[in-house]
Amino acid sequence: MGNAECKGCPCHKMVGIFIILFGLTFLLGTLNVISQQIVNIVWPSLIILVGLKKLGSGMCKCCDKG
């Protein structure tokens, strides 16, 4: 578990940013702002990045303090 001091750390906001990008990808694809091919490439990439973030979450320096 992390300590209470690290809530302001940018690394803890990354999952939320990925979720926003994930939803934005589908919204832009639905509105035909970006092509379906791009949507088909971007959304799996975002899922992979979230997984990598979760795997590396133990490496956060602010969480290792506590």
N, C-alpha and C positions, 0 to 999 in steps of 0.2 A: 504494500500500500504506500501511496505517496503521503507527504505531509501537507498540512494546511497552507503552508507558505507558497506552494508552487502553483496555485490556481491561476496566476497571471502569466505563467510560462506559455509562450506561443505553441509549444509542442502539444499542449493539452487541448488546443482549439482546432487542431488539424482534422480530426474526425468530423467535426461539425462542418468544416469547410468542404470536405469531400462529399458530405451528404448534400450540401447546397449545390455543388458542382454537378453531382449526379442528377438531381432534379432539374437543374437548369439545362443540362444536356438534352433530357427528354422533352422539356418544354420548347426549346429552340428547334428540336427536330419536328415536333408536332406543328409548330408554327411555320415550318419550311424555311426557317432562317439558315439552318445548316442541313446538309443532305443526310439521308438515312445511313449512308456509308460511314460518315463521320460519327454519327451516333453509335453505330455498331462497333466502332473502334474505341471510342472514348469511354463508354460505360464499363466495359470489362477492365479497361486500364485503371479506372478509378477504384474498382473493387480490389484489384491487385495492390494498388497503392495503400488502401485502407488496411489490407492484410499485412503488408510490409510494415506499416506504421505500428500495428498491434504487436507484431513480432519484435520490433525494436523499442517498444515502449519501456522496457526495463533499463534502457540506456540513458534515460533522461537524468541529467546531473542533479536537477532540483529534487527529484524523487528519491535519489540515492542517499540524500542527507539524513532522512529519517529512518 
